[in-house]
């Protein structure tokens, strides 16, 4: 529940209880022609406070002085994002409602602080994805004779299309001023079958099929160190080694420094063995034994509008992989039980809205061990700003032995993948956006085939 709504309930409780607040006739209405209404509406229009003026309290009635003071209090707490003109308005409103603010300050602040301990947010997504794959990628979900023991080349069983409805739910609980608990539940249902899985008879109808390893972790600070402990998503550098939304790490992460200057992040623990609903590279991760993981990442600002990033990863297991359909255990070649990965990348703002970035990566495998990416991103999609958008075009190259995951909506684990990608996000209304993702991939190992896919998603944020 938004803070403004909670604050309103608090004011209502105070009013009903008849609490005597120290002011002359404190529940007098603010006259309809009072300058404060115009000031509050301007602050709302400029995004300093939520709502649309006094009508956020329901109906066309005038606001009481205490209701107005409550809105002014919100504006004061958001003063950091106000421009010079709005800061003058906030100061003027603060003087006008000084008595009410003083009386409400202790009571409302204490109650609001308690209500803010638990927050819930997320987004509902309706998506459609279409494949037109060929060659080694065609119908290659453990395709006989094509990828024995290696796993899938496509996120779903067959070429075609997949309509799905899902929700990402984030629940956060504030333990104290330094620590919070976070639970992220990601659940997607197949619109064709109604199951919780992809179009595969082996997992159809199972909750685990697409409830993709949700996050649960504690996040806080100890001294100057930021700490994350539990199961969480991690995207080092620009996402070549671990893809966003994998929720892959089970362990602990420690960060020190400032990304606007120099920041170091150390991660230790395990990478998931079970990746239901998401393609994964069995040449690197074992499905039968623990995948021990350690990483060090550095981010340095070399200029106000430019950064460099580097990361080093270690993954260790016994080299065994179990085919999830046949149950057979294979030793997947050519990697050893101890794999190392190096990443180096940089980004530069060419204009205030246009960013150029790139990355190279290499593993210690004997062959098919390189990856690189180069791309441009324009704009920024802000869910609070209808009409805002971002668009990214990039060229990627993933060798077979270079990465844990080549992408949630693509694959190429047995033959690698290279080619162009295009992604965009357009905010059509406040808290509503349309995301589109397209790629056109070829193998990196010299075999013949194409991954051609497009995904469009309608998102409702809450």
C-alpha positions, 0 to 999 in steps of 0.5 A: 500500500502506498505511503500516501494511502497509509498516511490517510488512514492514520489521519482518519483514525486520529480524527475518529478517535478525537485526538486533541491536536494542538492547533486552533480549530485544527480540522478547519477546511483549507478554503477552495481558493487557497494558493496551497491547492495550486502549489500541491497540484504543481508538486504532484504534476512534477512528480515530487509527490504522488497523486493529483492534488487534493483529489487523492483524498477522495471526492471534490471536498476541500482538504482539512489543514491536517490533510494538507499538512500530510501532503506537505510532509510528503513533499518535504521528504521528497525535496531532494528530487524537486527542482529549485522552483518546487523547493521554493513552493515546499518551503512556502507550504512548510511555513503555512502549515508549520503548526500542523506539521509539528503536531503530525510529525511525531505521531504520523512519522512513528506510525508510518515507519511501522507500516513501511517495514513490509512492502510488496511490489512487482509486475504482471506480464503477458507474453508471446514468443515465436521461433523459426529455428533450423539446422542444428537448432531445429526441434533440438530439445535433447534432439536425438543425434544432434546434442546427445547429453548436452541439453536443449538448444531452444528454451522450449520443446518445439519450434512454434510459439508460446503464449504465457502469463506470469507474475514477479512478486517482490516482498521486502521486510525491513529488519532495521535501518541497515538490513532487510529481507527480500523474497522474489517469486517468479511464476509463469503459466503456459497459456496453451496448456494452463500448466506451470511449465514449458511445452514439454511432456516431461514437465507439463503441469509441474509447478517447478517447470517455470517457477524459476528458482526464486530469490530469498536473501538478506541484504544489509551493511556491516561497516562500509561493506554491503552484504547479500546472503541467501539465493539471489540474482547476479549479473557481473559486468554486462551479462556475458557469463551469468544472464539476468534473471537466472537467480543463480547464486546460493551463497554470500556476496560482499561489496565495498566502494562506490560504483561512481569511483571504484567498487569491488564485489566478491561472491562465494557459494554455489551455482544452481544445479536445477534450472527448470524453465531456463536453458543452461550450459551443461558443459559448465554446470553439473546437474548431479553434484555441487557447482562451487562458485567464487568470483571477484568483480571490479567496477571503476569510473574512469570519467564522469561518463565512462566506466570499465568493468572486470570479473574473474570466475571459478566453477568447480564440480565433478564433471558429471551431467545427468540427461533430465529426460533419459536419466543417463549420466554422461561426462561432458567434454571437453572441460575439466572439473575446474573452469576459470573465466575472465571478463573485461568490459567498458561503457561510454556515454556518447550523448546524454541518452546514447551509451556505447558498451562492449565486453570480451570474455574467455574461459580456460577450455581448450577450444570454443572458449571465447565470447564478446559483445558490442552494443548501443543503448538509447534512452531510459524507460521510466515506468512513471513517465508515459512515452519514455523508452529505451532501445538496445541493439547489439552483436553477441558471440558466445562460444560453447565453453564460454558462458553458463547461460546464453539467454533466457529466451534463446540458447545455443549450448551445444553449438554456440550462438552468434548474431544480432539482437534488438531489445526495446521497452516502451512505457505506454502509460504510467506503470504499463510498458511493452517490451520487445526482444528479437534475435537472429543467431547462428552456430559458432562451431561451423555447423549449419542452423539458425535461431530466429525468435521474437518475443513481445511482452505487456507488463503491468507494474505495481 
